[in-house]
Amino acid sequence: MKKLLTILLACSSYTVFAQHAEFARVSNSHSRNREKQPLTDVTTWYGRVGLGYAFTQAGQVNSLYGIPYSGNVSYDNTGATINSFSYKKASLNTGVNASLAMGRMFGPHIGLELAAQFDVAPTKYTFNGHNLTLGGNLSDLTITQQAKSPIFLIPAAVFQTQVANKLQAYARLGLVLPINTKVNVSVNNTDPTGNYAYTAVQSSSFSLGFNGALGLKYEAAANLKIFAEFNVMSLSAYTKKEELKSYSENGQPIPLGQISSTTTTYTLSGSNSNPNNGTGPQATSSTPFSNAGFMIGITMRL
């Protein structure tokens, strides 16, 4: 009986020891596998660089002058009847754009980032009018408007999923802080009395906007991901002033010092005894900067 108990005890001890050894082997194997995995998307800093294209979203037709940003209109020889017209919506923050951002993930799913967005090649909008009645004369008018290198700061919250098969979905929601929303304007008008042309720069008051994005990231390396996203921006800015930069009559440049006023101010409300002389405040208009577009780029762990 004692021999039997001894044998059973020895077998039990061997079984427990074997199970413990197997458990330790599996645990060590898992630990080694975890050590080999890249420690991405934990609490860490990252940088993001992207290049994209933006289209008009929630744009508008008429500009500050009450004339369409983009399109054509032709009147008959009396200037009273439209023969044809074609207008398009416009937004000054469209075209090729780039983004530089730095952020920090606070765990695998939530983070904060600050991005700077630049318009590399803003869209130029041109309006052509034939036989418009301006100042009592039939005129041919061309107005070209283009944003002057817009710059926006975008602080945002970032939300993302776990990595699955090297793919990761994410969303971004933030505010838009306009740093530069100036617009270059070129006007050329010809009528029976001659021709005049001028260039000017319009500046806007500060306005707060919103930005959002949805995208996917592909883990190309331990510290490098490739992303592709769809993004939107909602922003309108009220014109504050327009500064004359050059003026000519019949092809001859006129020194700005010979012009009584080279700056026109615009406000949401005000009064002026002679609003047509260009010296008093004028009624302002919102300049559209909203867009919808796509962007591709890389995200790097810092």
RONU-736470 format. One line per 5 residues: for each residue x, y, z of N, C-alpha, C. Coordinates in Angstrom, 2 decimals. Layout:
REM RONU-736470
X Y Z X Y Z X Y Z; ...
REM end
This chain:
REM RONU-736470
0.83 -1.21 0.00 0.00 0.00 0.00 0.87 1.26 0.00; 1.91 1.28 0.81 2.82 2.42 0.85 3.49 2.62 -0.49; 3.85 1.52 -1.16 4.48 1.63 -2.47 3.52 2.25 -3.48; 2.24 1.82 -3.39 1.24 2.34 -4.33 1.04 3.85 -4.13; 0.96 4.29 -2.86 0.80 5.71 -2.58 2.01 6.52 -3.07
3.19 5.92 -2.89 4.41 6.59 -3.33 4.42 6.79 -4.84; 3.97 5.73 -5.55 3.94 5.79 -7.02 2.93 6.84 -7.49; 1.72 6.86 -6.85 0.69 7.84 -7.24 1.16 9.26 -6.96; 1.82 9.47 -5.83 2.32 10.80 -5.48 3.37 11.27 -6.47; 4.23 10.35 -6.87 5.28 10.70 -7.84 4.67 11.08 -9.18
3.64 10.31 -9.60 2.97 10.61 -10.88 2.28 11.97 -10.83; 1.63 12.27 -9.72 0.94 13.57 -9.58 1.94 14.71 -9.63; 3.05 14.56 -8.93 4.07 15.61 -8.91 4.62 15.85 -10.31; 4.84 14.77 -11.05 5.37 14.89 -12.41 4.37 15.61 -13.32; 3.07 15.27 -13.14 2.04 15.91 -13.97 1.97 17.41 -13.70
1.97 17.80 -12.42 1.93 19.21 -12.06 3.15 19.94 -12.59; 4.31 19.33 -12.43 5.55 19.93 -12.90 5.53 20.12 -14.42; 5.01 19.14 -15.14 4.95 19.22 -16.60 4.00 20.33 -17.04; 2.84 20.43 -16.36 1.88 21.48 -16.70 2.47 22.85 -16.43; 3.18 22.98 -15.30 3.81 24.26 -14.96 4.88 24.63 -15.99
5.64 23.67 -16.41 6.69 23.92 -17.39 6.10 24.35 -18.73; 5.01 23.70 -19.14 4.36 24.05 -20.40 3.77 25.45 -20.34; 3.14 25.78 -19.19 2.56 27.11 -19.00 3.65 28.19 -19.07; 4.80 27.90 -18.43 5.91 28.85 -18.46 6.45 29.02 -19.87; 6.53 27.91 -20.64 7.04 27.98 -22.00 6.13 28.83 -22.89
4.81 28.62 -22.77 3.85 29.39 -23.57 3.88 30.86 -23.19; 3.96 31.15 -21.87 4.00 32.54 -21.40 5.23 33.25 -21.93; 6.39 32.56 -21.87 7.62 33.17 -22.37 7.55 33.42 -23.87; 6.90 32.47 -24.57 6.75 32.62 -26.02 5.90 33.83 -26.34; 4.80 34.01 -25.61 3.94 35.16 -25.82 4.66 36.45 -25.49
5.45 36.42 -24.43 6.20 37.62 -24.03 7.18 38.01 -25.12; 7.87 36.99 -25.71 8.82 37.29 -26.77 8.11 37.86 -27.99; 6.92 37.31 -28.29 6.16 37.82 -29.43 5.73 39.26 -29.21; 5.34 39.58 -27.97 4.93 40.94 -27.68 6.11 41.90 -27.79; 7.30 41.41 -27.41 8.48 42.25 -27.50 8.84 42.54 -28.95
8.53 41.60 -29.84 8.85 41.80 -31.24 7.88 42.74 -31.93; 6.68 42.92 -31.40 5.70 43.78 -32.01 6.09 45.25 -31.79; 5.89 46.11 -32.84 6.22 47.54 -32.68 5.28 48.20 -31.68; 5.87 49.03 -30.84 5.08 49.71 -29.83 4.50 51.00 -30.43; 3.56 50.84 -31.36 2.95 52.00 -32.01 1.62 52.33 -31.35
1.23 53.62 -31.49 -0.08 54.08 -31.05 -0.30 53.92 -29.55; 0.76 53.92 -28.77 0.60 54.02 -27.32 0.80 55.50 -27.02; 1.09 55.85 -25.78 1.31 57.27 -25.46 2.59 57.73 -26.13; 2.47 58.44 -27.22 3.64 58.80 -28.00 3.37 60.02 -28.87; 4.44 60.70 -29.26 4.35 61.82 -30.18 4.44 61.32 -31.61
3.82 62.04 -32.53 3.89 61.67 -33.94 3.85 62.93 -34.80; 4.31 62.79 -36.04 4.23 63.86 -37.02 3.46 63.39 -38.24; 2.82 64.33 -38.92 2.01 63.96 -40.09 2.27 64.97 -41.21; 2.46 64.45 -42.43 2.68 65.28 -43.62 1.74 64.79 -44.70; 1.00 65.70 -45.33 0.04 65.29 -46.35 -0.08 66.28 -47.48
-0.55 65.79 -48.64 -0.79 66.61 -49.82 -2.14 66.20 -50.39; -2.98 67.18 -50.74 -4.31 66.83 -51.21 -4.88 67.85 -52.16; -6.16 67.66 -52.47 -6.88 68.58 -53.35 -8.25 68.83 -52.76; -8.69 70.09 -52.78 -9.97 70.47 -52.20 -10.90 71.04 -53.26; -12.19 70.71 -53.14 -13.21 71.18 -54.05 -14.16 72.14 -53.32
-14.93 72.89 -54.10 -15.89 73.83 -53.53 -16.95 73.10 -52.73; -17.17 73.55 -51.51 -18.22 73.01 -50.66 -18.91 74.17 -49.98; -20.24 74.25 -50.12 -21.02 75.36 -49.54 -20.47 76.70 -49.98; -20.10 76.80 -51.26 -19.60 78.07 -51.79 -20.74 79.03 -52.08; -20.40 80.17 -52.65 -21.43 81.14 -53.01 -21.15 81.68 -54.40
-22.14 82.36 -54.97 -22.03 82.84 -56.34 -21.45 84.26 -56.39; -22.05 85.20 -55.66 -21.65 86.60 -55.77 -20.50 86.96 -54.83; -19.64 87.85 -55.30 -18.49 88.30 -54.53 -18.83 89.59 -53.79; -17.81 90.23 -53.23 -17.98 91.49 -52.51 -18.59 92.57 -53.40; -18.30 92.50 -54.72 -18.78 93.52 -55.64 -20.23 93.28 -56.08
-20.85 92.22 -55.61 -22.19 91.89 -56.06 -22.21 91.27 -57.44; -21.05 90.87 -57.92 -20.87 90.25 -59.24 -20.33 88.84 -59.01; -20.76 87.85 -59.81 -20.31 86.47 -59.59 -18.79 86.32 -59.56; -18.32 85.42 -58.71 -16.91 85.08 -58.69 -16.47 84.47 -60.01; -17.29 83.56 -60.50 -16.89 82.76 -61.65 -18.05 82.64 -62.64
-17.76 82.88 -63.91 -18.81 82.71 -64.90 -18.78 83.78 -65.97; -19.83 83.80 -66.77 -19.95 84.73 -67.88 -21.38 85.24 -67.97; -21.51 86.49 -68.43 -22.83 87.05 -68.73 -22.69 87.99 -69.92; -23.65 87.94 -70.80 -23.63 88.78 -71.99 -24.99 89.43 -72.18; -25.00 90.78 -72.26 -26.22 91.54 -72.52 -26.27 91.94 -74.00
-27.48 92.34 -74.43 -27.60 92.84 -75.80 -27.02 94.25 -75.90; -27.13 94.86 -77.07 -26.50 96.17 -77.30 -27.15 97.29 -76.51; -28.31 97.04 -75.91 -28.93 98.07 -75.07 -28.50 97.93 -73.62; -27.89 96.81 -73.27 -27.48 96.56 -71.89 -28.65 96.24 -70.98; -29.83 95.95 -71.55 -31.03 95.72 -70.74 -31.45 94.25 -70.72
-31.10 93.50 -71.73 -31.56 92.12 -71.85 -30.38 91.17 -71.88; -30.43 90.13 -71.05 -29.36 89.13 -71.02 -29.52 88.18 -72.20; -28.47 88.06 -72.97 -28.46 87.07 -74.05 -28.12 85.69 -73.53; -27.14 85.63 -72.63 -26.73 84.34 -72.07 -25.98 84.57 -70.77; -25.98 83.56 -69.91 -25.20 83.66 -68.68 -24.86 82.25 -68.20
-23.78 82.17 -67.47 -23.33 80.90 -66.89 -22.54 81.22 -65.63; -23.09 80.91 -64.47 -22.46 81.21 -63.20 -22.09 79.92 -62.47; -21.04 79.99 -61.66 -20.60 78.84 -60.87 -20.36 79.27 -59.42; -20.61 78.33 -58.50 -20.27 78.60 -57.11 -18.76 78.60 -56.92; -18.32 79.34 -55.92 -16.88 79.45 -55.69 -16.56 79.37 -54.21
-15.36 78.93 -53.92 -14.79 78.97 -52.58 -13.30 79.23 -52.74; -12.78 80.22 -52.03 -11.40 80.66 -52.24 -10.37 79.68 -51.69; -10.80 78.68 -50.94 -9.87 77.72 -50.34 -9.96 76.37 -51.05; -9.86 76.40 -52.37 -9.89 75.18 -53.16 -8.61 75.07 -53.98; -8.33 73.86 -54.44 -7.12 73.61 -55.20 -6.17 72.71 -54.42
-4.91 72.69 -54.82 -3.90 71.84 -54.18 -3.53 72.43 -52.82; -3.53 71.59 -51.79 -3.16 72.06 -50.45 -2.25 71.04 -49.76; -1.54 71.51 -48.76 -0.62 70.66 -48.00 -0.87 70.85 -46.52; -0.50 69.84 -45.72 -0.72 69.90 -44.28 0.49 69.36 -43.54; 0.89 70.07 -42.48 1.93 69.62 -41.55 1.32 69.58 -40.17
1.51 68.47 -39.46 0.88 68.35 -38.15 1.80 67.62 -37.18; 1.60 67.92 -35.89 2.26 67.19 -34.81 1.21 66.89 -33.76; 1.24 65.66 -33.24 0.24 65.26 -32.26 0.78 64.31 -31.23; -0.06 63.97 -30.27 0.30 63.04 -29.21 -0.88 62.13 -28.93; -0.63 60.83 -28.95 -1.66 59.85 -28.62 -1.60 59.57 -27.12
-2.75 59.60 -26.48 -2.86 59.29 -25.05 -3.51 57.92 -24.92; -2.74 56.88 -25.28 -3.29 55.54 -25.36 -3.54 55.18 -26.81; -4.13 54.02 -27.07 -4.27 53.54 -28.44 -5.39 54.19 -29.24; -6.31 54.91 -28.59 -7.51 55.34 -29.30 -7.73 56.85 -29.37; -7.21 57.64 -28.46 -7.52 59.06 -28.39 -6.24 59.88 -28.36
-6.24 60.99 -29.09 -5.09 61.87 -29.10 -5.47 63.29 -29.46; -4.49 64.18 -29.43 -4.66 65.57 -29.82 -3.56 65.94 -30.80; -3.89 66.82 -31.77 -2.87 67.28 -32.70 -3.11 68.73 -33.10; -2.06 69.37 -33.59 -2.12 70.72 -34.12 -1.55 70.69 -35.53; -2.38 71.09 -36.51 -1.98 71.04 -37.91 -1.95 72.45 -38.49
-1.07 72.65 -39.46 -1.04 73.87 -40.26 -1.34 73.48 -41.69; -2.37 74.10 -42.27 -2.74 73.79 -43.65 -2.41 74.97 -44.54; -1.79 74.66 -45.70 -1.38 75.69 -46.65 -1.99 75.38 -48.02; -2.42 76.41 -48.71 -2.87 76.25 -50.09 -1.66 76.41 -51.01; -1.28 75.34 -51.67 -0.11 75.37 -52.55 -0.45 76.05 -53.87
-1.62 75.77 -54.42 -2.06 76.35 -55.69 -3.55 76.63 -55.62; -3.94 77.76 -55.00 -5.37 78.09 -54.89 -6.02 78.28 -56.26; -7.29 77.94 -56.35 -8.04 78.10 -57.59 -8.25 79.58 -57.90; -8.07 79.95 -59.16 -8.31 81.32 -59.60 -9.70 81.39 -60.25; -10.50 82.37 -59.81 -11.87 82.53 -60.33 -11.95 83.79 -61.18
-12.57 83.66 -62.36 -12.68 84.78 -63.29 -14.12 84.98 -63.73; -14.54 86.25 -63.70 -15.86 86.62 -64.21 -15.68 87.53 -65.41; -16.44 87.25 -66.49 -16.42 88.07 -67.69 -17.83 88.57 -67.97; -17.97 89.88 -68.09 -19.26 90.48 -68.40 -19.18 91.31 -69.67; -20.16 91.13 -70.58 -20.18 91.86 -71.85 -21.41 92.76 -71.89
-21.20 94.01 -72.21 -22.26 95.01 -72.29 -22.97 95.22 -70.94; -22.18 95.20 -69.87 -22.74 95.56 -68.56 -22.93 97.07 -68.50; -23.97 97.52 -67.86 -24.19 98.95 -67.68 -23.52 99.41 -66.40; -22.40 100.13 -66.54 -21.63 100.62 -65.40 -21.39 102.10 -65.59; -21.84 102.91 -64.64 -21.66 104.35 -64.73 -22.35 104.96 -65.94
-23.43 104.36 -66.38 -24.17 104.88 -67.53 -23.59 104.47 -68.86; -22.53 103.67 -68.88 -21.91 103.21 -70.12 -21.98 101.69 -70.23; -22.00 101.20 -71.47 -21.91 99.77 -71.70 -20.45 99.37 -71.61; -20.16 98.40 -70.72 -18.77 98.06 -70.42 -18.52 96.57 -70.60; -17.30 96.27 -70.94 -16.81 94.89 -70.90 -15.92 94.77 -69.67
-16.32 93.92 -68.75 -15.66 93.85 -67.44 -15.10 92.45 -67.18; -13.87 92.41 -66.68 -13.25 91.14 -66.26 -12.72 91.32 -64.84; -13.13 90.42 -63.95 -12.64 90.43 -62.57 -12.07 89.06 -62.25; -10.84 89.05 -61.76 -10.18 87.81 -61.36 -9.88 87.86 -59.87; -10.21 86.79 -59.15 -9.97 86.74 -57.71 -9.32 85.40 -57.34
-8.32 85.49 -56.47 -7.58 84.30 -56.05 -7.05 84.51 -54.64; -7.22 83.51 -53.80 -6.69 83.60 -52.44 -5.18 83.75 -52.46; -4.66 84.56 -51.54 -3.24 84.84 -51.48 -2.58 83.95 -50.43; -2.21 82.74 -50.85 -1.54 81.77 -49.98 -2.23 81.61 -48.63; -3.45 81.08 -48.60 -4.17 80.91 -47.33 -3.42 79.98 -46.37
-3.47 80.33 -45.08 -2.86 79.51 -44.04 -3.86 79.37 -42.90; -4.02 78.14 -42.41 -4.96 77.87 -41.32 -4.29 77.00 -40.27; -4.52 77.29 -39.00 -4.13 76.41 -37.91 -5.36 75.61 -37.49; -5.16 74.28 -37.30 -6.29 73.40 -37.00 -5.96 72.54 -35.78; -6.35 72.96 -34.57 -6.24 72.07 -33.40 -7.39 71.07 -33.43
-7.09 69.80 -33.18 -8.13 68.77 -33.35 -7.94 67.61 -32.39; -9.04 66.92 -32.13 -9.02 65.66 -31.39 -8.99 64.51 -32.40; -8.23 63.47 -32.07 -8.07 62.32 -32.97 -8.62 61.07 -32.31; -9.37 60.29 -33.06 -9.93 59.03 -32.57 -9.58 57.93 -33.57; -9.10 56.79 -33.08 -8.72 55.72 -33.99 -8.99 54.35 -33.39
-9.06 53.35 -34.30 -9.34 51.98 -33.90 -8.02 51.23 -33.66; -8.14 49.98 -33.23 -6.98 49.10 -33.14 -6.50 48.75 -34.54; -5.23 48.40 -34.67 -4.68 47.96 -35.94 -5.16 46.55 -36.23; -5.73 46.34 -37.41 -6.19 45.01 -37.83 -5.68 44.76 -39.24; -4.84 43.73 -39.39 -4.21 43.43 -40.69 -3.49 44.66 -41.25
-2.81 45.36 -40.36 -2.02 46.55 -40.67 -2.85 47.75 -41.09; -4.18 47.63 -41.03 -5.06 48.75 -41.35 -5.68 49.33 -40.09; -5.92 50.62 -40.12 -6.47 51.31 -38.95 -7.36 52.46 -39.42; -8.57 52.54 -38.92 -9.48 53.63 -39.26 -9.34 54.74 -38.22; -9.56 55.98 -38.66 -9.45 57.09 -37.72 -10.41 58.21 -38.12
-10.67 59.08 -37.17 -11.49 60.28 -37.40 -10.82 61.45 -36.69; -11.03 62.64 -37.22 -10.44 63.84 -36.65 -11.49 64.94 -36.65; -11.59 65.67 -35.55 -12.57 66.76 -35.44 -11.90 67.94 -34.75; -11.95 69.12 -35.39 -11.25 70.26 -34.80 -11.78 71.60 -35.23; -11.11 72.65 -34.77 -11.43 74.03 -35.09 -10.49 74.55 -36.16
-10.93 75.57 -36.89 -10.10 76.22 -37.91 -9.83 77.65 -37.47; -8.55 77.99 -37.32 -8.12 79.33 -36.95 -7.41 79.95 -38.15; -8.07 80.85 -38.89 -7.45 81.44 -40.08 -6.29 82.37 -39.73; -5.14 82.12 -40.32 -3.97 82.97 -40.13 -3.84 83.97 -41.29; -4.11 83.51 -42.50 -4.06 84.39 -43.67 -5.22 84.04 -44.60
-6.14 84.99 -44.78 -7.27 84.79 -45.70 -7.36 85.95 -46.69; -6.23 86.51 -47.06 -6.21 87.62 -48.02 -6.55 87.12 -49.43; -7.14 88.01 -50.22 -7.56 87.67 -51.58 -7.00 88.71 -52.54; -6.32 88.26 -53.59 -5.85 89.14 -54.66 -6.97 89.37 -55.66; -7.17 90.63 -56.03 -8.23 91.01 -56.97 -7.63 91.78 -58.14
-8.05 91.43 -59.35 -7.63 92.14 -60.54 -8.87 92.51 -61.35; -9.02 93.82 -61.66 -10.20 94.32 -62.37 -9.76 95.02 -63.64; -10.44 94.71 -64.75 -10.17 95.37 -66.02 -11.51 95.74 -66.65; -11.70 97.04 -66.92 -12.97 97.52 -67.46 -12.73 98.39 -68.69; -13.46 98.10 -69.75 -13.37 98.89 -70.99 -14.76 99.37 -71.38
-14.88 100.68 -71.64 -16.14 101.26 -72.10 -15.82 102.33 -73.15; -16.83 103.00 -73.72 -16.56 103.99 -74.78 -15.64 105.13 -74.35; -15.51 105.38 -73.05 -14.65 106.48 -72.59 -13.20 106.05 -72.43; -12.93 104.77 -72.47 -11.56 104.31 -72.31 -11.48 103.02 -71.50; -10.32 102.83 -70.92 -10.07 101.60 -70.16 -9.42 101.95 -68.83
-9.83 101.26 -67.78 -9.13 101.38 -66.50 -8.94 99.97 -65.92; -7.87 99.82 -65.19 -7.55 98.53 -64.58 -6.88 98.78 -63.24; -7.13 97.88 -62.31 -6.46 98.00 -61.02 -6.33 96.63 -60.36; -5.39 96.56 -59.43 -5.24 95.37 -58.60 -5.39 95.79 -57.15; -5.89 94.90 -56.32 -6.12 95.20 -54.91 -5.99 93.92 -54.10
-5.88 94.10 -52.78 -5.83 92.97 -51.85 -6.92 93.16 -50.81; -7.76 92.16 -50.66 -8.84 92.19 -49.67 -8.41 91.42 -48.43; -8.68 91.99 -47.25 -8.39 91.33 -45.97 -9.70 91.08 -45.24; -9.73 90.02 -44.44 -10.94 89.63 -43.73 -10.77 89.71 -42.22; -11.90 89.85 -41.54 -11.90 89.78 -40.08 -11.71 88.33 -39.65
-11.27 88.14 -38.39 -11.08 86.79 -37.88 -12.42 86.07 -37.74; -12.47 84.85 -38.21 -13.67 84.01 -38.09 -13.25 82.60 -37.70; -14.05 81.97 -36.87 -13.77 80.62 -36.41 -14.49 79.62 -37.31; -13.80 78.56 -37.69 -14.39 77.53 -38.54 -14.24 76.15 -37.93; -14.68 75.14 -38.68 -14.65 73.76 -38.21 -14.05 72.86 -39.28
-13.40 71.79 -38.83 -12.75 70.86 -39.74 -12.95 69.43 -39.26; -13.12 68.50 -40.18 -13.27 67.09 -39.82 -12.68 66.21 -40.90; -12.35 64.97 -40.53 -11.76 64.04 -41.49 -12.08 62.60 -41.09; -12.18 61.74 -42.09 -12.31 60.29 -41.92 -11.28 59.63 -42.83; -10.54 58.66 -42.30 -9.52 58.05 -43.13 -9.06 56.69 -42.66
-8.11 56.15 -43.41 -7.48 54.86 -43.12 -5.97 55.03 -43.11; -5.32 54.28 -42.20 -3.86 54.26 -42.14 -3.37 52.83 -42.37; -2.28 52.72 -43.12 -1.66 51.41 -43.37 -0.28 51.40 -42.74; -0.03 50.38 -41.91 1.24 50.29 -41.18 2.32 49.73 -42.09; 3.10 50.63 -42.71 4.15 50.21 -43.63 5.40 49.77 -42.90
5.63 50.31 -41.69 6.79 49.94 -40.87 6.43 50.21 -39.42; 7.36 49.84 -38.53 7.07 49.98 -37.09 6.75 51.42 -36.72; 7.42 52.38 -37.34 7.23 53.78 -36.99 6.70 54.62 -38.14; 6.15 53.97 -39.15 5.69 54.70 -40.34 4.37 54.14 -40.84; 3.42 55.05 -41.08 2.13 54.67 -41.62 1.78 55.57 -42.80
1.10 55.01 -43.77 0.60 55.75 -44.93 -0.89 55.97 -44.73; -1.35 57.21 -44.94 -2.78 57.48 -44.71 -3.43 58.06 -45.96; -4.74 57.84 -46.04 -5.58 58.44 -47.07 -6.88 58.84 -46.39; -7.34 60.07 -46.64 -8.51 60.56 -45.91 -9.40 61.44 -46.78; -10.65 61.55 -46.36 -11.60 62.51 -46.89 -11.81 63.56 -45.80
-11.71 64.85 -46.16 -11.83 65.90 -45.15 -12.74 67.02 -45.62; -13.27 67.77 -44.65 -14.14 68.91 -44.95 -13.73 70.09 -44.06; -13.96 71.30 -44.57 -13.73 72.51 -43.80 -14.92 73.43 -43.99; -15.38 74.02 -42.89 -16.47 74.98 -42.93 -15.95 76.32 -42.39; -15.86 77.33 -43.27 -15.32 78.62 -42.85 -15.76 79.72 -43.82
-16.27 80.81 -43.27 -16.56 82.02 -44.03 -15.98 83.20 -43.26; -15.40 84.15 -43.99 -14.77 85.31 -43.35 -15.33 86.58 -43.96; -15.66 87.56 -43.12 -16.20 88.83 -43.61 -15.06 89.76 -44.01; -15.18 90.34 -45.21 -14.16 91.27 -45.70 -14.09 92.51 -44.80; -12.89 92.87 -44.41 -12.67 94.02 -43.51 -12.21 95.25 -44.27
-11.31 95.07 -45.25 -10.82 96.21 -46.02 -10.26 95.74 -47.35; -10.14 96.70 -48.27 -9.54 96.45 -49.58 -8.51 97.55 -49.83; -7.28 97.13 -50.10 -6.19 98.07 -50.33 -5.78 98.06 -51.79; -5.77 99.23 -52.41 -5.38 99.36 -53.81 -3.86 99.18 -53.93; -3.44 98.35 -54.89 -2.01 98.09 -55.08 -1.47 98.68 -56.38
-2.32 98.80 -57.40 -1.90 99.43 -58.65 -3.13 99.93 -59.39; -2.92 100.97 -60.23 -4.04 101.53 -60.99 -3.50 102.09 -62.30; -4.27 101.89 -63.38 -3.87 102.42 -64.67 -5.10 102.86 -65.46; -4.90 103.85 -66.34 -5.94 104.31 -67.25 -5.39 104.30 -68.67; -6.12 103.63 -69.55 -5.72 103.51 -70.96 -4.29 103.01 -71.10
-3.92 102.07 -70.22 -2.60 101.47 -70.28 -1.51 102.26 -69.60; -1.81 103.44 -69.05 -0.80 104.26 -68.39 -0.93 104.14 -66.88; 0.14 103.69 -66.19 0.08 103.57 -64.72 -0.12 104.93 -64.05; -0.96 104.95 -63.04 -1.21 106.17 -62.26 -0.59 105.96 -60.88; 0.31 106.86 -60.44 0.89 106.71 -59.10 -0.19 106.73 -58.03
-0.07 105.84 -57.06 -1.08 105.75 -56.01 -1.16 107.03 -55.19; -0.08 107.81 -55.16 -0.08 109.07 -54.43 -1.04 110.09 -55.02; -1.43 109.91 -56.29 -2.35 110.83 -56.94 -3.81 110.43 -56.74; -4.02 109.32 -56.04 -5.38 108.84 -55.81 -5.79 109.24 -54.39; -6.99 109.80 -54.28 -7.43 110.37 -52.99 -7.53 109.32 -51.90
-7.97 108.15 -52.24 -8.10 107.09 -51.22 -7.74 105.75 -51.84; -6.85 105.04 -51.17 -6.42 103.72 -51.68 -6.92 102.58 -50.80; -7.67 102.89 -49.75 -8.19 101.86 -48.84 -9.68 102.06 -48.64; -10.42 100.99 -48.81 -11.86 101.00 -48.56 -12.15 100.05 -47.41; -12.89 100.50 -46.43 -13.25 99.66 -45.29 -14.66 99.12 -45.46
-14.89 97.93 -44.87 -16.18 97.26 -44.98 -16.64 96.83 -43.58; -17.92 97.01 -43.31 -18.46 96.66 -42.00 -19.84 96.02 -42.16; -20.30 95.40 -41.08 -21.63 94.81 -41.07 -22.72 95.86 -40.89; -22.37 97.01 -40.30 -23.33 98.09 -40.13 -22.59 99.41 -40.09; -23.28 100.49 -40.48 -22.64 101.80 -40.49 -23.46 102.78 -41.29
-22.96 103.98 -41.44 -23.64 105.01 -42.22 -22.61 105.86 -42.93; -23.00 106.39 -44.08 -22.09 107.20 -44.88 -22.93 108.12 -45.75; -22.64 109.41 -45.71 -23.44 110.38 -46.47 -23.26 110.22 -47.97; -22.10 109.72 -48.39 -21.85 109.52 -49.82 -21.15 108.18 -50.02; -21.91 107.07 -49.96 -21.27 105.75 -49.98 -20.63 105.40 -51.31
-20.86 106.18 -52.37 -20.30 105.84 -53.67 -18.95 106.48 -53.94; -18.46 107.30 -53.00 -17.18 107.94 -53.26 -15.99 107.06 -52.85; -16.26 105.91 -52.27 -15.20 104.97 -51.94 -14.38 105.32 -50.73; -14.75 106.38 -50.01 -13.96 106.79 -48.85 -14.59 106.36 -47.54; -15.87 106.15 -47.52 -16.56 105.77 -46.29 -16.72 104.27 -46.20
-17.25 103.79 -45.07 -17.44 102.34 -44.90 -18.49 101.80 -45.87; -18.25 100.60 -46.34 -19.15 99.93 -47.26 -19.72 98.69 -46.57; -20.86 98.23 -47.09 -21.45 97.00 -46.56 -20.56 95.82 -46.93; -20.24 94.99 -45.96 -19.33 93.88 -46.19 -20.05 92.67 -46.77; -19.27 91.68 -47.12 -19.80 90.42 -47.64 -18.90 89.30 -47.13
-19.47 88.11 -46.96 -18.65 86.98 -46.49 -17.90 86.36 -47.65; -16.65 86.04 -47.39 -15.80 85.36 -48.38 -15.79 83.87 -48.05; -16.18 83.01 -48.99 -16.27 81.58 -48.69 -14.90 80.90 -48.74; -14.60 80.12 -47.69 -13.39 79.31 -47.65 -13.71 77.84 -47.38; -14.97 77.47 -47.40 -15.35 76.07 -47.13 -14.93 75.17 -48.28
-14.57 73.95 -47.96 -14.20 72.99 -49.01 -14.43 71.57 -48.54; -14.31 70.65 -49.48 -14.33 69.21 -49.22 -13.30 68.59 -50.14; -12.45 67.73 -49.59 -11.39 67.19 -50.42 -10.83 65.90 -49.89; -9.71 65.50 -50.46 -9.02 64.28 -50.05 -7.54 64.59 -49.85; -6.88 63.76 -49.08 -5.45 63.95 -48.81 -4.78 62.61 -48.58
-3.55 62.49 -49.03 -2.73 61.30 -48.76 -1.41 61.77 -48.17; -0.75 60.90 -47.41 0.52 61.28 -46.81 1.04 60.22 -45.88; 1.92 60.60 -44.98 2.54 59.66 -44.05 2.45 60.19 -42.62; 2.39 59.26 -41.69 2.44 59.56 -40.28 3.66 58.87 -39.68; 4.48 59.60 -38.95 5.72 59.06 -38.40 5.73 59.17 -36.88
6.15 58.10 -36.23 6.33 58.15 -34.78 7.62 58.92 -34.48; 7.55 59.88 -33.58 8.72 60.72 -33.24 9.44 60.20 -32.00
REM end
